[in-house]
Amino acid sequence: NVYKKQWYQRRVRGLPGEEWEDVVSPPGCLIVNIGDMMQRWSNNAWRSTLHRVVKKETQANTDNRRQSMAFFVNPGKDVLIECIPDYQQAGEEAKYPPIRSEDYILSKHYSTVPSLVAAGGKD
């Protein structure tokens, strides 16, 4: 088992320009990378991070393989993405305005392709 042998290390970085940090998973635990939508729902209580998995330097020249599968779960297109009340302190404003799920997801896709941004998603 690749994970038990720790041939690969999981790394996260909070903000651009910050150093990558190793993530150690306690035995029997999972590491879950949450996305930007969960960060909006939690009013920044749960932070989305940049993440990567790389071979440790001591294993860099081995032929060990790692498989990874991305799995995305998104709400229905008309679900309103807004701060969950339990994550908002009394008198505190939500850090993000409410947005429909479909609009939010499309805005994330469009932001990665300059021609789509310029065409308003109609490229």
Secondary structure, DSSP 8 states (H G I E B T S, - for coil): -HHHHT-EEEEEESSTTS--EEE---TT-------HHHHHHTTTSS---EEEEEE-GGGTTS--------------TT-EE---GGGS-TT---SS--EEHHHHHHHHHHTT-HHHHHTTT--
